[in-house]
Amino acid sequence: MAALKLAIGNKNYSSWSMRPWLALRANDIPFVETLIPLYTDNPADKEQILSFSRAGKVPVLVDGDVTVWDSLAIIEYIAERYPEVKLWPDDVAARAHARSVCAEMHSGFVPLRNECGMNLHRPVRPLALSADAKANVARIEEIWRECRTRYGAKGPFLFGRFGAADAMYAPVVHRLRTYAIDVAPDTKAYMETMMALPAFQEWTRDGLAETLVIEKFEDA
């Protein structure tokens, strides 16, 4: 069986690429990684992205004749393709809860995204957040707290074992750390759990080793 192929962007900056990459790597699912630099002046980079998907964006997962783009769609595909890794909880109610918080992450938190872009190279220092971004942080803390309260007996991640929700919220862990955002002790505890995950550490090391600088993401 041919290995999965995953096209991603710069690990230093590409939060959307991190999500499905982490879902695969943390569950020891073999795949071939293709890193395509984003926001360069090289037309070959854009053409390479288009060769994976006409949507013109990464991440893109290729599994033989199947092509899946968009982070959440890829995670859903992985969950169906490899049900044994249990990216979604077994319980129907817990699964609905996990899908809801993933969808909220997928479509929401725009002020926090805009003000605190993922940039692993950025020196850790605080940034004055808007009221809307602060509300985003409070909502994320609320989501994590509720998940850990309900499912914490099953393991250290949001729904017990590492799953889709953890992959979807992983870039937020970097944002909270990099921008030195003040959070509650239980939020810090979950962040530490994620940062101790070997796959999370691997992505972080790779991102820090990158030398390409995208100036538009270096202002904050």
Residue frames as a rotation matrix with the C-alpha (Angstrom) as fourth column:
MET 1
0.574 0.819 0.000 0.00
0.819 -0.574 0.000 0.00
0.000 0.000 -1.000 0.00
ALA 2
-0.145 -0.627 0.766 1.39
0.567 -0.687 -0.455 3.39
0.811 0.368 0.455 -1.01
ALA 3
-0.552 -0.139 -0.822 2.15
0.809 -0.328 -0.488 5.80
-0.202 -0.935 0.293 1.80
LEU 4
0.664 0.735 -0.139 -0.02
0.713 -0.678 -0.177 8.82
-0.225 0.019 -0.974 2.38
LYS 5
-0.443 -0.743 0.502 1.37
0.808 -0.574 -0.137 12.10
0.390 0.345 0.854 1.04
LEU 6
0.549 0.584 -0.598 0.92
0.788 -0.601 0.136 15.33
-0.279 -0.546 -0.790 2.99
ALA 7
-0.203 -0.539 0.817 1.79
0.684 -0.676 -0.276 18.70
0.701 0.503 0.506 1.49
ILE 8
0.513 0.310 -0.801 2.34
0.831 -0.413 0.372 21.37
-0.215 -0.856 -0.470 4.12
GLY 9
0.714 -0.283 0.641 3.61
0.045 -0.895 -0.445 24.93
0.699 0.346 -0.626 4.45
ASN 10
-0.285 -0.901 0.328 6.41
-0.252 -0.259 -0.932 26.38
0.925 -0.349 -0.153 6.57
LYS 11
0.047 0.289 -0.956 6.40
0.752 0.620 0.225 24.76
0.657 -0.730 -0.188 10.00
ASN 12
-0.854 -0.401 -0.331 7.36
0.519 -0.636 -0.571 28.04
0.018 -0.660 0.751 11.63
TYR 13
-0.874 0.464 -0.143 4.21
-0.461 -0.886 -0.053 29.77
-0.151 0.020 0.988 10.41
SER 14
-0.507 0.709 -0.491 1.65
-0.516 0.206 0.831 27.32
0.690 0.675 0.261 9.04
SER 15
-0.626 0.341 0.701 -0.80
-0.677 0.209 -0.706 26.58
-0.387 -0.917 0.100 11.84
TRP 16
0.464 0.866 -0.185 -3.25
-0.844 0.368 -0.391 24.88
-0.270 0.338 0.902 9.47
SER 17
0.216 -0.468 -0.857 -0.54
-0.551 0.667 -0.502 22.50
0.806 0.580 -0.114 8.27
MET 18
-0.707 -0.561 0.431 0.39
-0.646 0.264 -0.716 21.62
0.288 -0.785 -0.549 11.84
ARG 19
-0.034 0.804 0.594 -3.03
-0.932 0.189 -0.309 20.19
-0.360 -0.564 0.743 12.62
PRO 20
0.884 0.395 -0.251 -3.24
-0.461 0.826 -0.323 17.18
0.080 0.402 0.912 10.27
TRP 21
0.057 -0.940 -0.336 0.53
-0.418 0.283 -0.863 16.64
0.907 0.190 -0.377 10.45
LEU 22
-0.602 -0.269 0.752 0.20
-0.789 0.059 -0.611 16.23
0.119 -0.961 -0.248 14.21
ALA 23
0.420 0.835 0.356 -2.82
-0.835 0.509 -0.209 13.93
-0.356 -0.209 0.911 13.87
LEU 24
0.788 -0.191 -0.585 -0.72
-0.275 0.741 -0.613 11.64
0.551 0.644 0.531 11.68
ARG 25
-0.152 -0.986 -0.067 2.63
-0.334 0.115 -0.935 11.81
0.930 -0.120 -0.347 13.48
ALA 26
-0.391 0.013 0.920 1.26
-0.918 -0.075 -0.389 11.51
0.064 -0.997 0.042 17.02
ASN 27
0.534 0.664 0.524 -0.51
-0.654 0.717 -0.243 8.32
-0.537 -0.213 0.817 16.00
ASP 28
-0.368 -0.844 0.390 2.47
-0.343 0.513 0.787 6.81
-0.864 0.156 -0.478 14.15
ILE 29
0.685 0.584 0.436 0.64
0.285 0.336 -0.898 6.79
-0.671 0.739 0.064 10.81
PRO 30
-0.336 -0.921 0.197 3.30
0.583 -0.039 0.811 6.69
-0.740 0.387 0.550 8.06
PHE 31
0.833 0.540 0.117 3.24
0.425 -0.489 -0.762 9.45
-0.354 0.684 -0.637 5.47
VAL 32
-0.217 -0.857 0.467 5.52
0.976 -0.206 0.076 11.25
0.031 0.472 0.881 3.04
GLU 33
0.423 0.318 -0.848 5.87
0.521 -0.851 -0.059 14.94
-0.741 -0.417 -0.526 3.83
THR 34
-0.144 -0.439 0.887 6.29
0.924 -0.381 -0.039 17.62
0.355 0.814 0.461 1.17
LEU 35
0.116 0.108 -0.987 7.07
0.645 -0.764 -0.008 21.07
-0.755 -0.636 -0.158 2.56
ILE 36
0.028 -0.008 1.000 6.27
0.910 -0.414 -0.029 23.89
0.414 0.910 -0.005 0.15
PRO 37
-0.766 -0.368 -0.527 7.45
0.578 -0.753 -0.315 27.39
-0.281 -0.546 0.789 1.16
LEU 38
0.304 0.945 0.119 4.60
0.947 -0.287 -0.143 29.87
-0.101 0.156 -0.983 1.41
TYR 39
0.902 0.224 -0.370 4.45
0.230 -0.973 -0.030 33.54
-0.366 -0.058 -0.929 0.41
THR 40
-0.199 -0.980 -0.024 7.59
0.398 -0.103 0.911 33.43
-0.895 0.172 0.411 -1.76
ASP 41
0.182 0.183 -0.966 8.15
-0.681 -0.685 -0.258 35.14
-0.709 0.705 0.000 -5.09
ASN 42
-0.833 -0.554 -0.005 9.02
-0.416 0.620 0.665 31.83
-0.365 0.556 -0.747 -6.69
PRO 43
-0.017 0.900 -0.435 6.22
-0.999 0.004 0.047 30.81
0.044 0.436 0.899 -9.09
ALA 44
-0.424 -0.203 -0.883 7.41
-0.331 0.942 -0.058 27.21
0.843 0.267 -0.467 -8.83
ASP 45
-0.995 0.083 0.047 6.23
-0.022 0.286 -0.958 27.11
-0.093 -0.955 -0.283 -5.21
LYS 46
-0.288 0.948 -0.137 2.72
-0.744 -0.312 -0.591 28.13
-0.603 -0.069 0.795 -6.20
GLU 47
0.029 0.253 -0.967 2.73
-0.888 0.451 0.092 25.66
0.460 0.856 0.238 -9.07
GLN 48
-0.807 -0.370 -0.460 3.78
-0.138 0.876 -0.463 22.90
0.575 -0.310 -0.757 -6.72
ILE 49
-0.768 0.612 0.189 0.87
-0.253 -0.019 -0.967 23.66
-0.588 -0.791 0.169 -4.41
LEU 50
0.051 0.826 -0.561 -1.50
-0.933 -0.162 -0.323 23.64
-0.357 0.540 0.762 -7.40
SER 51
-0.406 -0.255 -0.878 -0.11
-0.648 0.757 0.079 20.27
0.644 0.601 -0.473 -8.45
PHE 52
-0.986 0.100 -0.133 -1.49
0.166 0.677 -0.717 18.86
0.019 -0.729 -0.685 -5.20
SER 53
-0.158 0.975 -0.158 -4.81
0.864 0.059 -0.501 20.73
-0.479 -0.216 -0.851 -5.21
ARG 54
-0.354 0.099 0.930 -6.42
0.710 -0.619 0.336 23.31
0.609 0.779 0.149 -7.46
ALA 55
0.756 0.567 -0.327 -7.60
0.633 -0.505 0.587 25.06
0.167 -0.651 -0.740 -4.30
GLY 56
0.291 -0.741 0.605 -4.08
0.188 -0.576 -0.796 26.45
0.938 0.345 -0.029 -4.20
LYS 57
0.313 -0.159 0.936 -3.64
-0.865 -0.455 0.211 26.06
0.392 -0.876 -0.280 -0.46
VAL 58
-0.429 -0.418 -0.800 -1.99
0.077 0.866 -0.494 23.68
0.900 -0.273 -0.340 1.97
PRO 59
-0.585 -0.599 0.546 -2.34
-0.475 0.800 0.368 21.32
-0.657 -0.044 -0.752 3.72
VAL 60
0.308 0.608 -0.731 -3.33
-0.932 0.347 -0.105 18.69
0.190 0.714 0.674 1.18
LEU 61
-0.224 -0.310 0.924 -3.49
-0.505 0.848 0.161 14.94
-0.833 -0.431 -0.347 1.81
VAL 62
0.089 0.194 -0.977 -3.12
-0.954 0.300 -0.028 12.50
0.288 0.934 0.211 -1.08
ASP 63
-0.264 -0.071 0.962 -4.03
-0.497 0.865 -0.072 8.85
-0.827 -0.497 -0.264 -0.57
GLY 64
-0.517 0.023 0.855 -3.74
0.613 0.707 0.352 7.11
-0.597 0.707 -0.380 -3.92
ASP 65
-0.537 0.403 0.742 -6.59
0.675 -0.323 0.664 8.45
0.507 0.856 -0.098 -6.05
VAL 66
0.551 0.768 -0.326 -8.06
0.796 -0.367 0.480 10.40
0.249 -0.525 -0.814 -3.11
THR 67
-0.620 -0.671 0.407 -7.12
0.481 -0.734 -0.479 14.04
0.621 -0.101 0.778 -2.51
VAL 68
0.479 0.729 -0.488 -8.34
0.842 -0.223 0.491 15.84
0.249 -0.646 -0.721 0.59
TRP 69
-0.556 -0.619 0.554 -7.70
0.391 -0.783 -0.483 19.51
0.733 -0.053 0.678 1.35
ASP 70
0.209 0.481 0.851 -8.54
-0.574 -0.645 0.505 21.63
0.792 -0.594 0.141 4.41
SER 71
-0.683 -0.665 0.303 -7.20
-0.601 0.274 -0.751 20.65
0.416 -0.695 -0.586 7.83
LEU 72
-0.317 0.621 0.717 -10.45
-0.755 0.293 -0.587 19.48
-0.575 -0.727 0.376 9.39
ALA 73
0.690 0.551 -0.470 -11.47
-0.724 0.513 -0.462 17.51
-0.013 0.659 0.752 6.30
ILE 74
-0.047 -0.800 -0.599 -8.08
-0.541 0.524 -0.658 15.78
0.840 0.293 -0.457 6.36
ILE 75
-0.779 -0.222 0.586 -8.46
-0.627 0.286 -0.725 14.91
-0.007 -0.932 -0.362 10.04
GLU 76
0.226 0.928 0.296 -11.92
-0.794 0.352 -0.495 13.49
-0.564 -0.123 0.817 9.34
TYR 77
0.606 -0.047 -0.794 -10.48
-0.637 0.568 -0.520 11.40
0.476 0.821 0.314 6.52
ILE 78
-0.511 -0.853 -0.107 -7.66
-0.550 0.420 -0.722 10.11
0.660 -0.310 -0.684 8.74
ALA 79
-0.499 0.388 0.774 -10.21
-0.762 0.228 -0.606 9.18
-0.412 -0.893 0.183 11.40
GLU 80
0.625 0.779 -0.054 -12.20
-0.686 0.516 -0.513 7.13
-0.372 0.358 0.857 8.87
ARG 81
0.467 -0.529 -0.709 -9.14
-0.561 0.442 -0.700 5.64
0.684 0.724 -0.091 7.19
TYR 82
-0.554 -0.703 -0.447 -7.52
0.030 0.519 -0.854 4.64
0.832 -0.487 -0.266 10.51
PRO 83
0.422 0.843 0.333 -10.39
-0.334 -0.196 0.922 4.06
0.843 -0.500 0.199 12.96
GLU 84
0.474 -0.274 -0.837 -8.08
0.684 0.713 0.153 2.14
0.555 -0.645 0.526 15.30
VAL 85
-0.631 -0.773 0.064 -6.27
0.566 -0.516 -0.643 5.35
0.530 -0.369 0.763 16.35
LYS 86
0.152 0.837 -0.526 -9.56
0.984 -0.075 0.164 6.80
0.098 -0.542 -0.835 17.64
LEU 87
-0.819 -0.405 0.408 -9.13
0.416 -0.907 -0.065 10.44
0.396 0.116 0.911 16.71
TRP 88
-0.240 0.816 0.526 -12.76
-0.614 -0.547 0.569 10.87
0.752 -0.187 0.632 17.79
PRO 89
-0.662 0.034 0.748 -14.15
-0.689 0.364 -0.627 9.58
-0.294 -0.931 -0.217 21.11
ASP 90
-0.939 0.322 -0.117 -16.13
0.260 0.892 0.369 6.33
0.224 0.316 -0.922 21.07
ASP 91
-0.407 0.821 -0.400 -19.06
0.675 -0.024 -0.738 7.77
-0.615 -0.570 -0.544 23.00
VAL 92
-0.020 0.494 0.869 -21.65
0.948 -0.268 0.174 9.48
0.318 0.827 -0.463 20.77
ALA 93
0.898 0.416 -0.146 -22.12
0.440 -0.825 0.354 12.49
0.027 -0.382 -0.924 23.06
ALA 94
0.331 -0.860 -0.388 -18.39
0.203 -0.337 0.920 12.96
-0.922 -0.383 0.063 23.58
ARG 95
-0.424 -0.462 0.779 -17.82
0.829 0.149 0.540 12.64
-0.366 0.874 0.320 19.83
ALA 96
0.422 0.658 0.624 -20.42
0.807 -0.586 0.072 15.32
0.413 0.473 -0.778 19.14
HIS 97
0.876 -0.169 -0.452 -18.73
0.201 -0.724 0.660 17.53
-0.439 -0.669 -0.600 21.75
ALA 98
-0.095 -0.993 0.065 -15.32
0.422 0.019 0.906 16.98
-0.901 0.114 0.418 20.14
ARG 99
-0.278 0.037 0.960 -16.63
0.958 -0.069 0.280 17.76
0.076 0.997 -0.017 16.67
SER 100
0.761 0.634 0.139 -18.29
0.612 -0.772 0.172 20.92
0.216 -0.046 -0.975 17.96
VAL 101
0.660 -0.558 -0.503 -15.16
0.067 -0.623 0.779 22.33
-0.748 -0.548 -0.374 19.57
CYS 102
-0.373 -0.783 0.497 -13.13
0.630 0.180 0.756 21.44
-0.681 0.595 0.426 16.47
ALA 103
0.062 0.485 0.872 -15.63
0.950 -0.297 0.098 23.23
0.306 0.822 -0.480 14.24
GLU 104
0.926 0.258 -0.277 -15.54
0.350 -0.860 0.370 26.25
-0.143 -0.440 -0.887 16.55
MET 105
0.129 -0.959 -0.253 -11.76
0.189 -0.226 0.956 26.33
-0.974 -0.171 0.152 16.24
HIS 106
-0.360 -0.274 0.892 -11.97
0.863 0.266 0.430 25.90
-0.355 0.924 0.141 12.48
SER 107
0.072 0.546 0.834 -14.32
0.829 -0.498 0.255 28.82
0.554 0.674 -0.489 11.91
GLY 108
0.892 0.452 -0.013 -13.74
0.360 -0.693 0.625 31.11
0.274 -0.562 -0.781 14.88
PHE 109
0.541 -0.658 -0.524 -11.23
0.556 -0.188 0.810 33.05
-0.631 -0.729 0.264 16.96
VAL 110
0.556 -0.278 0.784 -10.40
0.727 -0.296 -0.620 35.43
0.404 0.914 0.037 14.11
PRO 111
0.860 -0.271 0.432 -9.19
-0.362 -0.922 0.141 38.33
0.360 -0.278 -0.891 16.32
LEU 112
0.608 -0.668 0.429 -6.70
-0.287 0.318 0.903 36.05
-0.740 -0.673 0.002 18.10
ARG 113
0.463 -0.423 0.779 -5.52
0.789 0.597 -0.145 34.61
-0.404 0.682 0.610 14.78
ASN 114
0.702 -0.107 0.704 -5.04
0.464 -0.681 -0.566 38.08
0.540 0.724 -0.429 13.29
GLU 115
0.786 -0.347 0.511 -3.26
-0.540 -0.788 0.295 39.57
0.300 -0.508 -0.807 16.28
CYS 116
0.164 -0.707 0.687 -1.16
-0.745 0.368 0.557 36.57
-0.647 -0.604 -0.466 17.28
GLY 117
0.677 0.043 -0.734 -0.03
-0.650 0.503 -0.570 34.75
0.345 0.863 0.369 14.17
MET 118
0.896 -0.395 0.202 1.90
0.221 0.792 0.569 31.54
-0.385 -0.465 0.797 14.68
ASN 119
0.604 -0.795 0.059 5.61
-0.357 -0.335 -0.872 32.32
0.713 0.506 -0.486 14.56
LEU 120
0.854 -0.251 -0.455 7.85
0.489 0.685 0.540 29.92
0.177 -0.684 0.708 16.45
HIS 121
-0.103 -0.969 0.224 10.89
0.805 -0.213 -0.554 32.15
0.584 0.123 0.802 15.89
ARG 122
0.306 0.277 0.911 9.31
-0.079 -0.946 0.314 35.10
0.949 -0.168 -0.268 17.66
PRO 123
-0.816 -0.576 -0.050 10.95
0.038 0.034 -0.999 35.91
0.577 -0.817 -0.006 21.02
VAL 124
-0.069 0.814 -0.577 8.54
0.884 0.318 0.342 35.20
0.462 -0.486 -0.742 23.86
ARG 125
-0.972 -0.142 -0.186 7.12
0.215 -0.857 -0.469 38.54
-0.093 -0.496 0.863 24.92
PRO 126
-0.233 0.963 -0.134 3.65
0.657 0.054 -0.752 39.89
-0.717 -0.263 -0.645 25.69
LEU 127
-0.878 0.121 0.463 1.50
0.329 -0.550 0.767 41.73
0.348 0.826 0.443 23.21
ALA 128
-0.721 0.679 -0.137 -1.37
-0.332 -0.514 -0.791 44.08
-0.607 -0.525 0.596 24.04
LEU 129
-0.814 0.475 0.335 -4.50
0.581 0.655 0.483 42.27
0.010 0.588 -0.809 22.88
SER 130
-0.646 0.710 0.281 -7.78
-0.473 -0.661 0.583 43.78
0.599 0.244 0.763 21.77
ALA 131
-0.347 0.629 0.696 -10.92
-0.832 0.137 -0.538 43.11
-0.434 -0.765 0.476 23.79
ASP 132
0.641 0.619 -0.454 -12.07
-0.765 0.565 -0.310 40.69
0.065 0.546 0.835 21.09
ALA 133
0.013 -0.719 -0.694 -8.81
-0.369 0.642 -0.672 38.72
0.929 0.265 -0.257 21.19
LYS 134
-0.802 -0.252 0.542 -9.00
-0.582 0.124 -0.803 38.56
0.135 -0.960 -0.246 24.98
ALA 135
0.158 0.935 0.319 -12.53
-0.890 0.274 -0.365 37.20
-0.428 -0.226 0.875 24.66
ASN 136
0.520 -0.068 -0.852 -11.18
-0.580 0.704 -0.410 34.55
0.627 0.707 0.326 22.27
VAL 137
-0.571 -0.805 -0.162 -8.59
-0.363 0.424 -0.830 33.48
0.736 -0.415 -0.534 24.85
ALA 138
-0.578 0.424 0.697 -11.24
-0.759 0.036 -0.651 33.31
-0.301 -0.905 0.301 27.56
ARG 139
0.529 0.818 -0.225 -13.45
-0.840 0.466 -0.279 31.15
-0.123 0.337 0.933 25.35
ILE 140
0.175 -0.555 -0.813 -10.57
-0.418 0.706 -0.572 28.79
0.891 0.440 -0.108 24.52
GLU 141
-0.824 -0.467 0.321 -9.80
-0.459 0.219 -0.861 28.42
0.332 -0.857 -0.395 28.21
GLU 142
-0.127 0.878 0.462 -13.47
-0.892 0.103 -0.441 27.70
-0.435 -0.468 0.770 28.84
ILE 143
0.608 0.319 -0.727 -13.49
-0.690 0.664 -0.286 24.99
0.392 0.676 0.624 26.15
TRP 144
-0.265 -0.808 -0.527 -10.34
-0.296 0.588 -0.753 23.34
0.918 -0.044 -0.395 27.46
ARG 145
-0.776 -0.026 0.630 -11.57
-0.630 0.004 -0.776 23.48
0.017 -1.000 -0.020 31.06
GLU 146
0.255 0.950 0.178 -14.91
-0.917 0.296 -0.266 21.92
-0.306 -0.095 0.947 30.23
CYS 147
0.523 -0.109 -0.846 -13.27
-0.499 0.766 -0.407 19.12
0.692 0.634 0.346 28.23
ARG 148
-0.541 -0.819 -0.192 -10.72
-0.268 0.384 -0.884 18.37
0.798 -0.426 -0.427 30.92
THR 149
-0.548 0.421 0.723 -13.41
-0.812 -0.058 -0.581 18.43
-0.203 -0.905 0.374 33.62
ARG 150
0.506 0.857 -0.097 -15.63
-0.846 0.470 -0.252 16.00
-0.170 0.210 0.963 31.73
TYR 151
0.915 -0.100 -0.391 -13.02
-0.143 0.826 -0.545 13.65
0.377 0.555 0.742 30.30
GLY 152
0.234 -0.914 0.331 -9.89
-0.875 -0.346 -0.338 14.18
0.424 -0.211 -0.881 32.36
ALA 153
0.326 -0.074 0.943 -10.26
-0.670 0.685 0.285 10.83
-0.667 -0.725 0.174 34.12
LYS 154
0.919 0.112 0.379 -9.60
0.155 0.779 -0.607 9.12
-0.363 0.616 0.699 30.77
GLY 155
0.182 -0.912 0.368 -6.23
0.983 0.156 -0.099 10.75
0.033 0.379 0.925 30.13
PRO 156
-0.264 -0.438 -0.860 -4.33
0.634 -0.750 0.188 14.07
-0.727 -0.496 0.475 30.01
PHE 157
-0.954 -0.109 0.279 -5.69
0.293 -0.537 0.791 15.40
0.063 0.837 0.544 26.71
LEU 158
-0.731 0.671 0.119 -8.96
-0.670 -0.740 0.058 17.20
0.127 -0.038 0.991 25.95
PHE 159
0.400 0.898 -0.185 -10.98
-0.848 0.439 0.298 14.01
0.348 0.038 0.937 25.57
GLY 160
0.836 -0.172 0.521 -8.65
-0.222 0.762 0.608 11.71
-0.501 -0.624 0.599 27.47
ARG 161
0.104 -0.798 0.593 -6.37
0.707 0.479 0.520 10.29
-0.699 0.365 0.615 24.79
PHE 162
-0.622 -0.392 -0.678 -4.79
-0.166 -0.780 0.603 12.46
-0.765 0.488 0.420 22.11
GLY 163
-0.068 0.685 0.725 -7.31
0.807 0.465 -0.364 13.12
-0.586 0.561 -0.585 19.37
ALA 164
-0.028 0.137 0.990 -8.68
0.902 -0.424 0.084 15.43
0.432 0.895 -0.111 16.72
ALA 165
0.894 0.439 0.091 -9.50
0.355 -0.817 0.454 18.22
0.273 -0.374 -0.886 19.18
ASP 166
0.511 -0.790 -0.339 -5.94
0.311 -0.198 0.930 18.33
-0.801 -0.581 0.144 20.48
ALA 167
-0.331 -0.627 0.705 -4.61
0.891 0.039 0.453 18.49
-0.312 0.778 0.546 16.92
MET 168
0.272 0.529 0.804 -6.98
0.775 -0.615 0.143 21.33
0.570 0.584 -0.578 16.05
TYR 169
0.985 0.156 0.071 -6.04
0.080 -0.783 0.617 23.39
0.152 -0.602 -0.784 19.11
ALA 170
0.430 -0.889 -0.159 -2.29
0.878 0.371 0.302 22.64
-0.210 -0.270 0.940 19.00
PRO 171
-0.208 -0.570 0.795 -1.30
0.704 -0.652 -0.283 25.92
0.679 0.501 0.536 17.26
VAL 172
0.648 0.493 0.580 -3.12
-0.060 -0.726 0.685 27.85
0.759 -0.479 -0.441 20.00
VAL 173
0.807 -0.434 -0.401 -0.67
0.554 0.320 0.769 26.38
-0.206 -0.842 0.498 22.50
HIS 174
-0.216 -0.921 0.323 2.15
0.974 -0.228 0.001 28.01
0.073 0.315 0.946 20.55
ARG 175
0.000 0.266 0.964 0.27
0.319 -0.914 0.252 31.30
0.948 0.308 -0.084 20.32
LEU 176
0.918 0.393 0.053 -0.39
0.063 -0.276 0.959 31.45
0.391 -0.877 -0.278 24.06
ARG 177
0.519 -0.804 -0.288 3.26
0.760 0.280 0.586 30.64
-0.391 -0.524 0.757 24.77
THR 178
-0.227 -0.717 0.659 4.87
0.941 -0.336 -0.042 32.89
0.252 0.610 0.751 22.17
TYR 179
-0.119 0.263 0.957 2.81
0.139 -0.950 0.278 35.95
0.983 0.166 0.077 23.05
ALA 180
-0.889 -0.359 -0.283 3.15
0.291 0.034 -0.956 35.32
0.353 -0.933 0.074 26.80
ILE 181
-0.196 0.919 0.343 -0.62
-0.397 -0.394 0.829 35.46
0.896 0.027 0.442 27.26
ASP 182
-0.786 -0.072 0.614 -1.71
-0.618 0.089 -0.781 35.24
0.002 -0.993 -0.114 30.87
VAL 183
-0.022 0.771 -0.636 -3.78
-0.436 0.565 0.701 32.10
0.900 0.293 0.324 31.40
ALA 184
0.594 0.388 0.704 -5.12
-0.797 0.172 0.579 30.07
0.104 -0.905 0.412 34.30
PRO 185
-0.287 -0.769 0.571 -3.13
-0.824 0.502 0.263 27.23
-0.489 -0.395 -0.778 35.94
ASP 186
0.179 0.384 0.906 -5.31
0.066 0.914 -0.400 24.52
-0.982 0.131 0.138 34.39
THR 187
0.974 0.087 -0.207 -4.71
-0.185 -0.215 -0.959 26.05
-0.128 0.973 -0.194 30.95
LYS 188
0.197 -0.978 -0.070 -0.96
-0.979 -0.191 -0.073 26.01
0.058 0.083 -0.995 31.57
ALA 189
-0.183 -0.233 0.955 -1.19
-0.483 0.867 0.119 22.36
-0.856 -0.439 -0.272 32.65
TYR 190
0.692 0.471 0.547 -2.84
0.248 0.556 -0.793 21.37
-0.678 0.685 0.268 29.38
MET 191
0.825 -0.465 -0.321 -0.30
-0.546 -0.511 -0.663 23.42
0.144 0.723 -0.676 27.41
GLU 192
-0.100 -0.912 0.399 2.50
-0.941 0.217 0.260 21.54
-0.324 -0.349 -0.879 29.17
THR 193
0.160 0.254 0.954 0.86
-0.028 0.967 -0.253 18.23
-0.987 0.013 0.162 28.27
MET 194
0.962 0.241 0.129 0.79
0.128 0.020 -0.992 19.22
-0.242 0.970 -0.012 24.61
MET 195
0.609 -0.781 -0.142 4.32
-0.767 -0.533 -0.357 20.61
0.204 0.326 -0.923 24.61
ALA 196
-0.152 -0.645 0.749 5.58
-0.733 0.582 0.352 17.32
-0.664 -0.495 -0.561 26.07
LEU 197
0.753 0.482 0.449 4.04
-0.049 0.720 -0.692 15.32
-0.657 0.499 0.566 23.20
PRO 198
-0.177 -0.933 0.314 6.93
0.379 0.230 0.896 14.00
-0.908 0.278 0.313 21.05
ALA 199
-0.029 0.213 0.977 5.17
0.999 -0.011 0.032 14.88
0.017 0.977 -0.213 17.78
PHE 200
0.933 0.359 0.002 4.54
0.356 -0.928 0.110 18.44
0.042 -0.102 -0.994 19.03
GLN 201
0.484 -0.832 -0.271 8.21
-0.069 -0.345 0.936 18.74
-0.872 -0.434 -0.225 19.96
GLU 202
-0.242 -0.568 0.786 9.30
0.748 0.406 0.524 17.42
-0.618 0.715 0.327 16.56
TRP 203
0.453 0.485 0.748 7.20
0.846 -0.499 -0.189 20.00
0.282 0.718 -0.637 14.70
THR 204
0.969 -0.069 -0.238 8.56
0.056 -0.876 0.480 22.74
-0.242 -0.478 -0.844 16.96
ARG 205
0.121 -0.991 0.059 12.18
0.201 0.083 0.976 21.72
-0.972 -0.106 0.209 16.39
ASP 206
-0.201 -0.161 0.966 11.66
0.951 0.205 0.233 21.60
-0.235 0.965 0.112 12.65
GLY 207
0.721 0.560 0.409 9.97
0.637 -0.767 -0.072 25.01
0.273 0.313 -0.910 12.65
LEU 208
0.817 -0.464 -0.344 12.74
-0.067 -0.668 0.741 26.60
-0.573 -0.582 -0.577 14.69
ALA 209
-0.099 -0.907 0.409 15.31
0.442 0.328 0.835 25.17
-0.891 0.264 0.369 12.28
GLU 210
0.431 0.318 0.845 13.74
0.902 -0.136 -0.409 26.92
-0.015 0.938 -0.346 9.28
THR 211
-0.530 -0.722 -0.445 15.54
0.659 -0.681 0.320 29.98
-0.534 -0.124 0.837 7.96
LEU 212
-0.516 0.396 0.760 12.89
0.619 -0.441 0.650 31.45
0.592 0.806 -0.017 5.63
VAL 213
-0.699 0.276 -0.660 11.51
0.417 -0.592 -0.690 34.69
-0.581 -0.757 0.299 7.07
ILE 214
-0.194 0.732 0.653 8.11
0.857 -0.198 0.476 35.99
0.478 0.652 -0.589 5.94
GLU 215
-0.916 -0.367 0.165 8.19
0.256 -0.848 -0.463 39.70
0.310 -0.382 0.871 6.77
LYS 216
-0.290 0.885 0.365 4.41
-0.406 -0.459 0.790 40.13
0.867 0.081 0.492 6.86
PHE 217
0.632 0.525 -0.571 4.31
0.218 0.587 0.780 37.78
0.744 -0.617 0.256 9.87
GLU 218
-0.171 -0.839 -0.517 7.18
0.862 0.127 -0.490 39.41
0.477 -0.530 0.701 11.74
ASP 219
-0.248 0.086 0.965 5.49
-0.017 -0.996 0.085 42.64
0.969 0.004 0.248 12.84
ALA 220
0.714 0.688 0.132 3.86
-0.129 -0.055 0.990 41.57
0.689 -0.723 0.050 16.08
